[in-house]
Amino acid sequence: MKIIRTSVILSSIAVALGFSPFAFPADTHPQESGTVQSRRAILEISADGTLSYAGKKTDMARVSDRELEQLIGSQAGTNAITIAADETVPFGTVNKVYNAAKSAGFSNIDFGTISGQQPSNESTRQAVATKADATGMASDATVGPNLYNDKHYLSRFSPFEPSYFALELGPESKSKFQFSFKFKPFGKEVPDDKVKDEPFYTDLYLAYSQTSLWDLTETSKPFYDTSYRPTVFYFKDNLWQDLGWVDALGVRTGFEHESNGKGGSDSRSLNIYYVQPTFYWEWDKSFYINLAPKFFAYIDKNENPSIDEYRGYVNLLAECGIIDSWKVSFSGYAGNSFDHGSLEVNVSYPLENIVPFVNTYLQFQYFNGYGESLLDYDKKRDSQFRIGLMLFR
């Protein structure tokens, strides 16, 4: 059985532990020091948890750590072993076997597939390494027994809206920060790893965004207001491509709740259903423009019945920039009568272009208009200027 995924994970572990990530055939492995022979012991762990070693089969669930150590140590004449496992075997099981082999005196431990063989050519090895990077597999074998399952879970998370922290620049300004992520509960664990003819529900997402205004000028540094926005939506970023007038046309549609978590007269909340088409153009694989107007209908706005006068029924979003360089985004509401709107502008630039290995963005933010916070949806705020760091844009 050819198991690529497990080979990737275990190869990464081997690198972190200082061992060669690719096993050598028994007759070509370098000679071990002293009188120890150069042959390798092969230990296999099948999908049902059966351990095959030295001609014996053992149920992993029925042996203690000490018994496992004694079993592995019974193979005399070598200090080299290859641990091979089926892709469905939990990382904790493999880690348990590794620790037992180490305690049994094996100093040369490699990881392989169920057959004990490794990728046979450089292109295959490179593909394996690339997949390891793409899935974010860690190379730390001592993190814990659920490392593989945790990474499988975490790979379903990805950025949603921009995440940043921006400091106030004026006496009447308030600092602002936002974090936002989405989760893909169905389909492939890596969001970009698409499979043809997947069912429609594999493009369903759960998302959460939180935006806070923070008054750092006050003595106690209080949070002025915070908006909490859980969302469930369907998202297809490329429904149609090469239509002639647009490079890519997508759509996002779903339900969003927004509230500020306060009580009494300061309580604000609303529920909306929205449809957001996305139009994308790109020139010379460098300059791009993205338009994404968000049309919505209020399902419930009882705590702020006049909010439609200030937000209206559409949130306008426009972005333009140069890939891996400057990006400028515009977001705002027009209000029902086009006289109670708002505008927010964010300009960002990758700091890695200035300081190597700094994977964040320098950010400049400007806001003017009504409703920067849900609490003040009907109040106009003077121009706000901020500078900050953006994690995702």
C-alpha positions in Angstrom: 0.0 0.0 0.0 1.4 3.4 -1.0 0.6 5.9 1.8 1.8 9.4 1.0 0.2 11.4 3.7 1.6 9.4 6.6 5.0 9.4 4.9 4.9 13.2 4.8 4.0 13.6 8.5 6.5 11.0 9.6 9.3 12.3 7.4 8.8 15.8 8.9 9.1 14.2 12.4 12.3 12.5 11.4 13.8 15.8 10.2 13.0 17.5 13.6 14.6 14.6 15.4 17.7 14.7 13.5 17.2 11.6 11.4 17.2 11.2 7.7 13.7 11.7 6.4 14.0 9.0 3.8 14.7 5.4 4.6 17.6 3.5 2.9 17.1 -0.1 1.7 18.8 -2.6 4.0 21.7 -3.4 1.7 22.6 0.3 1.0 22.2 1.9 4.4 25.5 3.2 5.8 27.4 0.9 8.1 26.7 1.5 11.8 29.5 2.1 14.2 31.1 -0.7 16.2 30.1 -4.3 15.6 26.4 -3.5 15.0 25.2 -4.8 11.6 24.0 -2.5 8.9 20.6 -4.3 8.4 17.4 -2.5 9.5 14.5 -3.9 11.5 11.1 -3.2 9.9 8.1 -2.5 12.1 4.6 -2.1 10.5 1.4 -0.7 12.0 -1.7 -1.6 10.0 -5.0 0.3 9.8 -6.6 -1.9 12.5 -3.8 -1.2 15.0 -2.0 -4.5 14.5 1.8 -4.2 14.9 3.9 -6.6 12.8 7.4 -7.1 13.9 10.0 -9.8 13.9 7.5 -12.3 12.6 5.0 -11.6 15.3 1.6 -9.7 15.2 0.5 -7.8 18.2 -2.6 -5.8 19.0 -1.4 -2.3 20.0 -4.4 -1.8 22.2 -3.5 -4.7 24.4 0.2 -3.9 25.2 1.6 -1.5 27.7 4.4 0.9 27.0 6.8 -1.4 28.9 5.7 -4.5 27.0 6.0 -2.6 23.7 9.5 -1.6 24.6 10.5 -5.2 25.4 8.9 -6.4 22.2 10.8 -4.0 20.0 14.0 -4.6 22.0 13.8 -8.3 21.2 15.3 -7.7 17.7 19.0 -8.1 18.4 21.9 -7.3 16.1 20.9 -3.9 14.9 20.2 -0.4 16.3 18.4 0.7 13.1 14.7 0.5 12.6 12.1 1.8 10.1 8.6 2.5 11.5 6.0 2.2 8.8 2.3 3.0 9.3 -1.0 3.0 7.4 -2.4 6.5 6.7 -5.3 6.0 9.1 -3.1 5.2 12.1 -3.3 8.1 14.6 -0.2 10.1 15.2 -0.3 9.2 18.9 0.1 5.5 18.1 3.1 6.2 15.9 4.6 8.5 18.5 4.2 5.7 21.1 6.1 3.2 19.0 8.8 5.8 18.4 9.3 6.4 22.1 9.3 2.6 22.7 12.0 2.1 20.0 14.1 4.9 21.5 13.8 3.4 25.0 14.7 0.0 23.6 18.1 1.4 22.4 17.5 2.1 18.8 19.5 5.2 17.8 18.8 5.2 14.1 15.1 5.5 13.5 13.5 6.2 10.1 9.9 6.5 9.1 8.4 5.0 5.9 5.2 3.8 4.3 3.4 0.6 5.2 5.7 -1.3 2.8 8.9 0.2 4.3 9.7 1.9 1.0 10.2 5.7 0.5 9.6 7.8 -2.7 12.0 6.5 -5.3 12.8 9.7 -7.2 13.5 13.3 -6.6 10.3 14.7 -8.2 8.2 12.5 -5.9 10.1 13.5 -2.9 9.7 17.1 -3.8 5.9 16.6 -4.2 5.8 15.1 -0.7 7.7 18.0 0.8 5.5 20.5 -0.9 2.4 18.8 0.4 3.8 18.9 3.9 4.3 22.6 3.7 0.8 23.2 2.2 -0.9 21.3 5.0 1.1 23.0 7.7 2.3 19.7 9.2 4.6 20.3 12.1 8.0 18.6 12.4 7.9 18.3 16.2 7.4 14.7 17.4 7.0 15.7 21.1 4.0 18.0 20.8 1.5 15.4 21.9 -0.5 12.3 20.9 -3.1 14.3 18.9 -0.7 16.3 16.7 -1.9 14.8 13.4 -5.5 15.1 14.2 -5.0 18.7 15.4 -3.2 19.6 12.2 -5.9 18.0 10.1 -8.4 20.1 12.1 -6.5 23.4 12.0 -5.9 23.2 8.2 -9.6 23.8 7.8 -9.3 27.3 9.2 -8.4 30.3 6.9 -8.6 34.1 7.0 -12.0 35.7 6.4 -11.9 39.5 6.7 -8.7 41.5 7.4 -7.2 41.0 10.9 -5.2 44.0 12.3 -4.5 46.3 15.2 -4.4 50.0 14.4 -3.4 52.8 16.8 -5.1 56.1 17.0 -3.3 59.2 15.5 -5.5 62.0 16.7 -6.8 63.2 20.1 -10.4 62.3 19.2 -9.6 58.9 17.7 -9.9 55.5 19.2 -7.6 52.5 18.5 -9.2 49.7 16.5 -8.5 46.0 16.1 -10.2 43.2 14.3 -9.7 39.5 13.9 -11.6 37.2 11.6 -11.5 33.6 10.4 -13.6 31.1 8.6 -13.9 27.3 9.0 -14.6 24.7 6.3 -16.5 21.8 7.9 -17.0 19.7 4.8 -14.9 18.5 1.9 -11.1 18.5 1.6 -9.3 19.7 4.7 -7.2 22.2 2.8 -9.5 24.9 1.5 -7.6 25.3 -1.8 -7.4 21.6 -2.4 -10.4 21.3 -4.7 -11.8 18.1 -6.0 -13.9 17.9 -9.2 -17.6 17.2 -8.7 -17.6 17.8 -4.9 -21.2 18.2 -3.6 -22.4 21.8 -3.1 -22.2 21.7 0.7 -18.4 21.4 0.6 -18.4 25.1 -0.1 -20.3 25.9 3.1 -18.3 27.9 5.7 -18.7 29.0 9.3 -17.0 32.4 10.1 -16.5 34.7 13.1 -15.3 38.3 13.1 -14.8 40.6 16.0 -14.2 44.4 15.8 -13.4 46.6 18.8 -12.9 50.3 19.4 -10.4 50.8 22.2 -10.0 54.1 24.0 -6.4 54.1 25.0 -6.6 57.8 26.0 -8.7 57.1 29.1 -7.1 56.1 32.5 -8.5 52.6 32.6 -8.1 52.0 28.8 -11.7 50.8 28.3 -13.1 49.1 25.3 -15.6 51.6 23.9 -17.7 49.1 21.8 -17.2 45.7 20.2 -19.2 44.0 17.4 -19.4 40.2 17.4 -20.4 38.7 14.0 -20.8 35.0 13.6 -21.7 34.0 10.0 -22.7 30.9 8.1 -22.4 31.2 4.3 -21.9 29.5 1.0 -18.9 30.7 -1.0 -17.7 30.0 -4.5 -14.9 32.2 -5.6 -14.8 31.1 -9.2 -18.3 30.2 -10.5 -17.4 31.5 -14.0 -14.0 32.2 -15.5 -12.8 33.9 -18.7 -16.2 35.4 -19.5 -14.4 38.1 -21.5 -15.5 41.1 -19.5 -14.3 39.7 -16.1 -11.5 37.3 -15.2 -13.4 35.6 -12.4 -16.9 35.9 -11.1 -17.9 34.4 -7.7 -20.6 34.6 -5.1 -21.0 34.6 -1.3 -24.4 34.3 0.4 -25.5 33.5 3.9 -26.8 34.7 7.3 -25.0 37.0 9.7 -25.7 38.0 13.2 -24.2 41.1 14.7 -24.4 42.3 18.3 -22.3 44.4 20.8 -22.9 42.2 23.9 -24.1 45.1 26.0 -27.3 45.3 28.0 -30.0 47.9 28.6 -30.1 51.0 26.4 -26.7 50.3 25.0 -27.7 46.9 23.6 -27.5 46.6 19.8 -28.1 43.6 17.6 -29.4 42.7 14.1 -29.7 39.7 11.8 -29.4 39.9 8.0 -29.4 37.7 5.0 -27.0 38.8 2.3 -25.8 38.1 -1.3 -22.3 39.2 -2.3 -21.1 38.8 -5.9 -17.4 39.1 -6.5 -15.8 40.5 -9.7 -12.1 40.1 -10.2 -9.8 41.5 -12.8 -6.0 41.0 -13.1 -3.4 42.4 -15.5 0.0 40.9 -16.2 -0.3 38.7 -13.1 0.5 41.8 -11.1 -2.2 44.6 -10.8 -5.7 43.6 -9.8 -9.1 45.0 -9.0 -11.8 43.2 -6.9 -15.3 44.5 -6.5 -17.7 42.8 -4.0 -20.9 44.7 -3.2 -22.8 43.1 -0.3 -26.6 43.3 -0.7 -28.6 42.5 2.4 -32.0 42.4 3.9 -32.8 42.8 7.6 -34.4 39.8 9.3 -34.4 41.4 12.7 -33.4 44.9 13.8 -35.8 45.6 16.7 -33.0 47.0 19.0 -32.0 49.5 16.4 -35.1 50.0 14.1 -33.7 53.0 12.2 -30.3 51.4 11.3 -31.4 51.1 7.7 -31.4 54.9 7.4 -27.6 54.9 8.1 -26.5 51.6 6.6 -29.0 51.2 3.8 -29.2 47.8 2.1 -25.7 47.5 0.5 -22.2 47.6 1.8 -19.8 48.6 -1.0 -16.4 47.0 -1.1 -13.6 47.7 -3.7 -10.0 46.6 -3.6 -7.1 47.3 -5.9 -3.4 46.6 -5.6 -0.2 45.0 -6.8 0.3 41.4 -5.8 2.9 41.2 -3.0 3.0 45.0 -2.8 0.6 47.8 -2.1 -3.1 47.2 -1.6 -5.9 49.8 -1.1 -9.4 48.8 0.0 -12.5 51.0 0.2 -15.6 50.0 2.2 -18.7 51.9 3.1 -22.4 52.4 3.4 -24.5 54.9 1.5 -27.6 54.9 3.7 -31.1 55.1 2.4 -30.9 58.8 1.3 -27.2 58.9 0.5 -26.7 61.4 3.3 -25.9 59.2 6.3 -23.2 57.0 4.9 -19.6 56.1 5.9 -16.3 55.4 4.3 -13.3 53.4 5.5 -10.0 53.2 3.6 -7.2 50.8 4.4 -3.8 51.0 2.7 -1.4 48.1 3.4 2.1 47.1 2.4 4.1 43.8 3.1 6.8 44.5 5.7 8.7 41.5 4.3 9.6 43.8 1.4 11.4 46.0 3.9 12.5 43.6 6.7 13.1 39.9 5.6 11.0 37.2 7.4 8.5 39.7 8.9 5.2 38.3 7.7 2.9 41.2 8.5 1.7 44.3 6.7 2.1 48.0 7.5 -1.4 49.5 7.6 -2.8 53.0 7.3 -6.5 53.5 8.0 -9.0 56.4 7.5 -12.6 56.5 8.6 -15.3 59.2 8.2 -19.1 59.0 8.6 -21.7 57.3 10.6 -21.7 54.1 12.6 -18.1 53.0 12.9 -19.4 51.1 15.9 -22.7 49.4 16.3 -23.4 51.4 19.4 -23.0 54.7 17.5 -24.8 53.5 14.3 -26.7 56.8 14.2 -23.8 59.1 15.2 -21.3 60.8 12.9 -17.7 60.5 13.9 -15.0 63.0 12.9 -12.2 61.8 10.6 -10.2 59.0 12.2 -6.6 58.3 11.3 -4.8 55.2 12.4 -1.5 53.3 11.8 -1.1 49.7 12.6 0.0 46.1 11.7 -2.2 43.8 9.6 -1.9 40.1 9.9 -4.2 39.2 7.0 -5.6 41.6 4.4 
